[in-house]
Amino acid sequence: MTSNQPATIPAPVVGSEGGDGKINLLGLSPEQLRDWFNALGEKPFRATQVLKWVHQRRVADFDDMTDLAKSLRDKLKALACIRAPKVRLDQQSSDGTRKFLLELEGGGSVEMVYIPEEDRATLCISSQVGCALACTFCSTGRQGFNRNLTTAEIVGQLWLAERMVTRAVNHNRAISNVVFMGMGEPLLNFEAVVNAATLMLDDNAYGLSRRRVTVSTSGIVPAIDRLAERLPVALAISLHAPDDALRDVLVPINQKYPLKDLMAACDRYAQVVPHGAIIYEYVMLEGVNDEIKHAESLIALLGTRRDAVKINLIPFNPFPESGYQRSSRNRIERFRSVLKAAGINTVPRKTRGDDIDAACGQLVGEFEDKARRSARLAEMGLTEIKVTLEKS
């Protein structure tokens, strides 16, 4: 194709369109990219070449893809783009944690957090602008729900971090682990999250193992089952309470999917996960869920699962008007000791990035005046939240 001939435009790929109508290649799975190249009349190996240029080398300019014919590069420039979210603010903590406020082309802002450790470097990414689940201790939940992120916007966070963060000494990539624990409920943006995770696992893209990609959920039971079928990566359950009465308050989606149903879904997931235990996340709230009786109830809830699970005890990250306080170190250690005595693998999470408010949602909350949570919930109706589970 010469530069003065019109390009034949294949059918658009849902969720990958840029604001200018071009296809954002960050949003195409390997299979979608091969199909798109086939629609362009190009051989499949060209898709693999481009996949490596985009995700392994993180090149943003098609002219830099030097093993592609100039005619193909011109065609790509006419039809496609490589466009990640824009960094609006980059904050660095004294402990090395970095928190980024990202501006999205489609509107809204989200956060991602880079957490370096001696043996790994974890990137915490967002899947939605805001969140509809309204967990009472969560800053993001107070903002209400705006929209889902596209696959390109999700993958773009990892692509951007790999370009911005200095490569760690003890591993081959700047980012060794990705956790979907930022803003939003990942399983309410199922297709985009699965497509993004598929790219993260692909050997021609980021090459992460399944145990190093973790999807966190507040307990969307049908989507947990579907994730087990589609892409059984590591799973983290935002538990936070050992009984329905308390969890109904802290995590309101529990009213739709109570603990009995959630734990059954976790049992089903554990049967297909090839790489180890499910992680249960438990935020420690002073005088709310951190007493001995709560630890004992948690032991009873886990029952025979206790030998195969891991519990992360997470210090609460305070934010204005939350109504909660962080449990003291002594209370956390006492809680942990009770669980440990019952044979449960329990890890107190280190507090990272306190000086930059590294809890998700805090930074966005400072920059954007979102509608009040009560107004959002009145419009949507918590009991009317629906999970679309279209079979592929």
N, C-alpha and C positions, 0 to 999 in steps of 0.2 A: 504494500500500500504506500503510495506516495503521499506527501504531506498535503496535497491539494485534493485528494480523494476522500469522500466521506467514509467514516468508519461504520462498519456494520455492528450495530449494538445488540448484543444478546439480551435475552430476558433478564430483568433485574433480579438480584438475589435479595429476598426480604431481609431487612435489618442491616444491610450493608451499604445502603445508598448514602452518599455524602450530600451536604447541603447544596452543592452545585450540580447534583444529578449524576455525578461520577460514582463508580463502584469503589468503596473503600476496601482495599484488599486485606486490611487487618481483620475484617469481619467474615472472611471466607474460610470455611473449613478446608482441609486438603481435598476432600471429595468435591466440594463446591467449586474450588479453584480449578480442578481438573475439568469439571463440566463446563465451566465458564470459558476456559481456554479451548475446549473442544468446539464450543459455539462460535468462537472466533476463528475456527479453522486451523488452530495450532495443535501441534503434537503434545501428548500428555507430559513428556519429560520437561517441556518448557514450564509447566505449572510447578513441578518440583524445583526447578532452578529458581523461579521467582519466590516460592515459599521460603527457600533458604536465604535468599537475599533479604527478604522482608523481615523474617523472624530470627534467623541465626546471626545475620550480619547487621540487622536493624537499619537497613538503608532506606532512606525516604525519597530519594531522587532516582527516577528510572534511568537517567543518563549514566548513573554510576553502576548499573548492572551490565558490566562490560562483556559478559559472555553471551549476551542477547544480541541478535541482529538489530541494526539501527531501525529497520522497518517495524520490528516488533516493539521496540522502545517507543517509537513515535505513536504506534497504535495504543500502547498502554497509557501514554501521556494524554491522549485524546479521550480515553474511556474510563480511566481509573485514577485513584489517588492512594496515598498512604498517609493517613491523617489520624493522629492521636489527640486526646484531650490536651488542652493548653494548661500549663502550670501558672496558676494565679498567685500562689504563695508557697514558699518552701521554708519550713521551719526545722531547725536542727536542735535536738536536745543535747544536754551535757553528756548523756550516756550513749550518744551516737544514733539514737532513734531520729528518723526524719519523717515529718508529716507534710503531705502535699495537699493543697487545695487545688482542684482541677476544674477548669471551666469547660463545659461540654458544648459542642457545636449545635446540638439539638435543643439547647436550653438547660439551665440549671447547673449546679455545682455538686461535686462529690469529693470525698477524701480518700487518699490511700496513705498507708503508713509503712515505712521500711524499718525493720527491726533487726539489727546485726547482732550476732552472737559468735562465740568462738568457733563453733562447729557448723554453723548455718547462718543464712540470712533470709529472713522471712518477709514477704510482701503481703500486707493485708489490703485487699481490694474491695471495692464497692460493686454492687449489682443493681441498685436502684437509686433514684434521686428521692431521698426520704424513705419512709416505710409506713405501711398501713397497719402493722400489727400492734402498735401502741403499747409495747412493754413499758411498764411504768417507771423503770429505773434507767431507761435508755434515752439519751439526748436526741438521737435521730427519730425515735418514735414520737417525741413531742412535736416534731415538725410536720407530721403528716406525710402522705404519699403524693409524689409529683408524677413520676413516670418510671418505666423500666429503662435500663441501659441497653443499648444494642450490643451485639457480639463485638463489633469493632471498638466500642467504648470500653468494654471490659478487657479485651485483649490489649487494647491500647495502653492500659495502665501498666501492664507488665512490660510491654515494648518500650514505653517511656522510661520506666524505672531502670531497665537494663542499659539504656543509653546514658542515664544521669548518675547512676550510683557506681562508685569505684568498685572494680572487681575485687572480691575478697581473696585473701591469701590461701585459705584452706579448701577452697572448692573452685570448680572451673567456671562457674557463672556468677554474675553479680547477685542473682537471686537463686537460692536453692530450694525454697519452699514458697508456695502460694496458698493463702487461706482466704476463702470467701467469708470474711468476718467483718467487713466494713459496713457501709451504709446499705440498708435494705435486707429483705428476706430472699436469699438466692433461689429458693425453690418456688417462689411466686414469679420468678422470671426464668422458668425452667429451660426453654429452648436456647435462649441466649447464653445461659450459664453453661449448659452442656456443650454447646458448640465451642465456647471459649475454652473450657477445660480440655476438650478434644484437641485443640490446637496446642495447648500447653503440654500435652502428653506426646504429641507427634515427634518422632525422631528427626524429621526434617524441619521442625520448628523449634520448640524449646526443650524437648526431650526430658521432661520431668517424669518421675515415676508416679504411679497412682498413690503411693503412700505419702508423697510430698505435695499433693494437691488435696486440700481439705475443703469440703463444702459444709458450712454451718447452717443449721436450720432451727427454728423455734418449734418445729414439730408439725410440718405439713404432711400428714401421714400418707395420702395417696402419692404424693411426689417422692417421698422416700422410697416407696416400692418401685416407682418408675425409674428412679435413679439407679437402683440395684439392677434393673434390666438393661438400662442404656449405658451407664458409665459408672461402675462401682468404685469410686475413688474413696479416700478417707472421709469419714463422716463425723461431724461434731454436733452434738445435741445441746441446744441452749436450755438446760434443765431448770436450774435456779430455785427449785422448790421440790420437796419430797412427797407432797400430797396435793390432791386436786384443789382443796379449799384455798391454799396459799398460792398455788400456781395460777389459778383462775384470776387472781389479783395481779400478780407480777407479770404473767405472760398470758394475756387474755385469749389468745388462740386456743389455749387449753380448754376453753368452754366448748369448742367445736371438736377438738381432738384430745380427749382426756388422756391421762397417763396410762391407763390400761391399753388403749389403742396405740399410743406412742411407743410403749415398751414392746408391744407385740411386733410393731413395724421394725423396731431396732433388732429384735431377734431374727426376723426374716432377713434383714440386711446383713447381719453378722454371718449368715450361712453362705453368702456369696462373696463377701469381701475377702480378697485373697491375701491381704497384707496386715492383718492384725485387728486389734480391738477398736471398738467405737469409743470416741472421746466424749465425755459428758462435761459440759461447762457449767460452773456454779458460781455466780457472782455473790460475794459475801457482803451482806447488808446488816449493819449493826442492829441487833435486837429484833430482826425480822425473820431471818432464815439461818442464823448462825449459832443457835443454841444446841446443847447436847441432844435434846429431844428431836431436833431436826436431823442431826447426824444419825441417830438411831432409826428414824423413819426412812432415811435414805438407804441405810443398810437393808432394811426390810424390803424397800422397793426394788433394789437390785437383786436380792435373793441369791439364787444360784449363779447369776451372771457375774458376781463380784470378783471371781478369779480371772475374768476375761476383759474387764473394763479398766479404763483410766479416767480419773476425775481431776479436772483442773479447777482449783479454787482461785477465783479471780477477785482481787481487791477492787471494790467499787470505785469508779472514777466520778467524783462529785461534779455536778454542774448546777447552775443557779436554779433555785426553786424545785429541785428534784424531790425534796422531802425525805431523802435517805442519807445515811452516813456510812462511811467505810468501816467495816469491822476492824477492830484493833488486831495487831499482830498476834497478841496472846490468844484472842478468841479464834483466830484463824488456825493457829497451831493446835489449840485444844480440839477444834472440830476435826482437823486432820488426824490427830492422834486416835480419835475414836474410830474413824474410818480405817486407818492403818491397822489397828488392832483386830479389825474384822477381816483383814486380808485384802483390802481394796487398795490398788495402786493409786495414790493420791499425791498430786503435785501442786504446791502453792505457786501460782503464777507470779513471776517477778513484776513489780510495778515499773513500767518503762514510760519515759517521755512525760512525766508529770509536769515538768516545767514548760511544756508546749501544749498541754491539754490534748494528749494523744488519743483520748477516747473518741471513737467515731461520732461524728455529728456536731462536736463542740465548735470546730472551726467554721463549718458552714453556718452554724447558728449565729456566729458573730457577724457574718458577712451578709446573710440574706434573711429578710423578715418573712418567714413562712407563715401561712395561715395557722391559727390556733388549732391544736389537736382536736378539741371538741367539735369545732366547726367541720373539720375534715371527716371525722368519724360520723357526724350527723348526716353528711352528704352520702358517704359510702355505706354506712351501717356495718359494724364489725361482723354481725351475724350473717351478713350477705356476702362476705368475702368468698369468692369462688376460685377454685383451682382448675384451670383448663388442662385436661390430660388427654391430648389427642394422641392416639396410637400411630406410630410411624409405620 
